[in-house]
């Protein structure tokens, strides 16, 4: 028999975020999709596939919103903050203190010296790609970085799904078209905010781990 086509990351990052939106839609519009009396094996399989597909759509839009807009334009990318290459916005640093905490100056200096020894003059994304190609030559380092990437991907997707769920429930409640409880909106909003902080934590940790390992590479 063939192996299971889903990885652990598929389940947590895609299926779970897709399931959140299916459950929300079922609750808001009273679709009856999750009625145990109607859900046979075929229906369950269809719901799993649908959740997986929706999870991929969520991943696309969450990456666009969180990474390309919120982080890149407002919070600054972790690499730039860790290496002190861009000034942080004080009010955002107050709200997200750990995300804006830079590396020690001595560590930043070791990273710059490592880049100079390897004739790398790139900064920002160029430095990231240079460091990544060297660090991931070690399979253990690659596995650890993949762990952080999976964790921030899961937190990002779930935060986005819960935010959409909170908005959908709020519209249904205050629009008066559906009988839904506002407490579920508040719980979804709280979960979205909490997981957004977790996303920032692991997103930063990915770059942090990469730079620390790059700084300690053997002298070429």
N, C-alpha and C positions, 0 to 999 in steps of 0.2 A: 504493500500500500504506500502511496505517496505521502510525503510529509505535509503537515498542516500549513496552508498557504499564508496564514496570519502570524506575524511576530508579536511579541509582547507590546512593542511600541504601536503596532497597528491597533491592538485592542484598546490601549489606554489613550492614545492620541487621536485616533480616528473614530473608532466605534463608540467610545464613551461620549465624545463631543457631538457626534451625530445623534446618539440616543437622547441626549438632552433636548435637542430641538424636536425630535419626534415626540417625546413625552410632552413637551410644551405645547406643540400643535394639537396633540390629542386632548390635552387638558383645556386649552383655550377654545377650541372649536368643537369639542365633544364628538370626536370622530369615532370613538369606540375601537381604535386600532389595538389597544392593549387589553381588551376584554378577554379574560381567560376562557370564557365559554365559546368564543368565536375563533380564538387563535389556535389553529392547527399547525402541524409541522411545516406545511408549505408557507403559511402566513408568517410563521416565526422566521423561516429562512429568508423570506422576502424582506422582512423588517431588518434583519441583520445586514443584508446586502444594501438596503436603503440607508441604514445608519452609517455604513462604511463609506458609501458614496457621498453622503452629506458631510461626513467627517473630512473628506478630502476638500470639499468646497469650503468648509469652515477654515481649514488650514491655509488655503489660498488667500482668503480675505483677512484672516487674522494676521498673517505675515505681512500683508500689505498695510494694514492699519497700524499694527503695533510696531513693526520693525522699520518700515519705510516712512511712516509719518510720525508717530509718537516718539519713538526712540531717536531716529535719525535727525528729525527736524527740531525736536524740543529737548529731550533728555540728554542727547549726545550718545554716540556709540561707546560701548564699554572700553574698546581699545583706546580711544582718544582720551577718555577719562582716566583710565589706569595709568597712561603714560604722560598725563598732564599736557597733552597737545592742544586741547581746546578748553577755554574757560567754562566753568560750570555756572549755570544760572542759580543764584543764591536761594531763591524761593523754592526751586525744584530740588535743590540739594537738601533743603530743610525737610521737604516732604518725603524724599527718597534718599536718606543719608548714606545707607550702605552702598547703593548703586553708584553714588558719586564719590566714594572713597578711593583715592588714587593709591598706586603702589608707593612704597618708600623710595625716596630719591636715590638711594644707593642701588636698589634693584633696577630702577629706570636707567641708571647709568650703565649697569652691567648689560642690559638689553641693547643699548646704543653701541656699546663697545663690541658686543657679539655681532651686531649688524655690520659694523665697520670692518671687523676681521673677515667677514664673508662678502665684503664689497657690495653690500646692499645699501643703497641710498634712498630706497622707497620709504614712504611714511603712510600711515593710515591703512587702507585696504591692501596696498602693495606690500607693506611690512607684514600684515596678517597672512597673506598668501605665502610669502617667503618663509615665515616661521612655521606655518602649518605643514608645508611640504617637507620640512626637515624633522619636525617633532613627530609627525605621524609615521615616520619610518620605523618607529618603535611600536610594535603591535599593542603593548600594554598601554602606552600613551594614547594610541588611537582608540582603544576600548574605553578608556576613562573619559576622553573627550566626547565619544559617542553617548556615554551615559548622561553627561550634562546636556548634550544637545537633545536627547530624547526627553529629559525632564523639563527643559524649558519649552520644548515643542508641545508637550502635553499640557503644561500650565497655561501656555498662550492660547491653545485651541479651546480649552475648557473655559477660560476667562471670557473669551469672545462668545462662546455658546451661551454661557450664563447671562452675559450682558444682553444678548438678543432675547433670551427668555424673559428677563426682567422687563424689557421694553414691551414685548408682546403681551405679557400679563397686565402691565400697567395700562396699555391701550385698551385691552378688553375690559378691564375693571372700570376705568374712568370714562371710557366711551359708553359704557352702559349696555353694550350689545350682548355681553356674555356674563354669566354668574361665575366669577372667579374670586379667590381670596387674595387680598393685597399682601398678606403675609408672605405668600410664595414669591411675590415680586421683590420684597425686601430681602428674603433669604437668597434669592438668585443674585441680587445686586451685591450683597455682602460676599457671597462666594466668588463672584466675578472680581471684585476688588482684591480680595485675599489672594486669589490665584494670580492676579496681575503682579502683585508684589513677589510671589514665588517665581513667576516668569522672569522678572528683572533679576532676582537673586541668581538663578541658574544661567541666565544669559550672560551676566557679568562673570560668573564662575567659569564659564567656558573659555572666555578670553583670558581670565586670570590664570587658569591652569596652563593654557598654551604659552603665555609669556614667561611664566616661571620656569617651565621646562625648557623653553628656548634659551633663556638666560644661562642655564646650567649645562648647555650642550658642550661637549669636548671641544677644545680649541682646534680649528681646522688646520 
